[in-house]
Amino acid sequence: MNDIIIGIDLGTTNSEVAIVESGKVTVIADAGKKILPSFVGIDDNGEILVGETACNQYLIYPERTVKSIKRLMGQDAQVAMAGQAYTPQEISAVILKRLKAIAENYAGRTIGKAVITVPAYFSDAQRQATHEAGQIAGLEVVRMINEPTAAALVYGTGPDEAKRMLVYDLGGGTFDVSVVGVQAGVVEVLSSHGDNHLGGDDFDQQIVDYILEHLKQQGIDITGHSKAMARVTRAAEKAKLVLSDEPFAQIEEEYLLEHQGTPIHLTLELARSAYEDMIADYINATLDAAHIALKGAKLTASDIDEIILVGGSTRTPCIRERLFDEFGFEPHGEVDPDLCVAMGAAMQAAMINGQDIGTVLVDVTPYTYGTSALGYLDGMPYPYQFIPIIHKNSVLPVHKSEAFMTHQDGQRQVDVRIYQGEDPDALNNIEIGEFMIEGLLDVPAGNIITLALDLDLNGILHVSAREKASGKEKTITINNAISRFAAEELADAKQRIDGLFGENADGEEGFASESAAAAEARQLIKKAESLFETVSSEDKEDMVGLIETIVAALEVGDDTGLREPVERLNDIIYYLES
Ligand code: AMP
């Protein structure tokens, strides 16, 4: 039996371990969780904590907990944990040791070899430190590969394909963007850029600031209360995750603390649009970095064939939207962006081990679904702007919702239309459903209607429109939202091609496949009929008689029988016209 080689993504915020078995890549779960927070700590009893438990104690006992150690790799530094000093390699080794144990527990045997991923920008010293961390953890690091390379391996290419990919990796604390070239399964990083201090944590901090400001307006300052701050920080991240799927998030924390003898409960709503404004500068910075990376590879946006999303923060919908606007196509996100790098590491490990690997298959929607709303098209106001809600390549099942506002005072109903397609003009997409939500509150314009789309693994799309203020709701179900369109597209194509062969939609032969003589006869009948109003009744009678004979011959396809009546009818017409 070959030695097992595991693939490890040793991340700043989270780490994962994966393995290839019988050609299939598996990210190994520990107690049901595939993601191990990159936190190390010492508990009350002096025991070592790794992952979730260490993360949980971080805000309360920061002096006993270490996070984001990756940032210090390769530096001649030490960190303090419960009064002891540790090198970055040692702390990283604790995480690696835990991942090794998770994999051993899963495989039921000892594991001694690993492929570990590192950021493309890592220097020799940083790579060397990672290698040492592996050794300390009892792992032979058989190879270190760049994170974007690992991600690109997962998405792969056919043997004869050459592609240029942009790997956009936005995690909790770091942002990296790389341009990679893939040819015949060989991945090469052409250029990389990024920001070591930009990520989902910054987004959380924006929400924390928003909450603190809200409390401050009530005369409450919680910044000196570590437990309350820990709860607010956690609530902020939770709200952020909700806003990736919903247009509003409710932030609620009961008994946050006591203020002048009264318990303080936090109740606050955050709209996605307000949140997107808070993080807009960060997203702009990532796009600027993407352009710098492109420049570094001497390429422009139009040279990129695919965009790969990596890192949990890429689930933020406006990131996808901005990339779509910038590059003109949907980025890939079908492989879990948190697990993609570890999966690539395991694939590389399997290749080194001579194992076969199948392609990574996931169920995704091949289409974008959305609705139409009053908006803009080419800079002009337009009533049918297409608003995508579920994007192409989303992993199934998927639930997404968006908020819309009525635009007239006292508007009591809204016509909801659902489209499949990607054109900014909804009318150029395929309408797949329409319904009215009626009996809305008699209120000024701006009444919020939330539209939710749920697409399940069977391609059934559930649509619901809900008036936020009253809870009034109307739902419809669209069966075969996916396959129906594949079938419809096929039917359209068939019709088009059949048409070229002169067949009608039912495959029956139409006029075009008739003989030239028959086609000429039909033309002649038309011409004769157009003269009826101007001819004598005698001539008309003759013409009608001849037409009847011609039609009889046409019906049985008797081209020879056409010849004489056609000739005679032609003579009459010639005579009448001259
Ligand atoms: P990573 O370092 O790649 O594991 O990414 C972790 C970051 O992704 C954290 O900041 C998470 O809060 C963030 N994240 C995870 N899931 C989501 C989501 N659904 N929407 C937005 N951010 C997310």
Residues whose N, C-alpha, C, O or C-beta is under 5 A from the ligand:
A	BS01	AMP	T13 N14 L170 G171 G172 G200 D201 K240 L241 S244 G311 G312 S313 R315 T316 D338
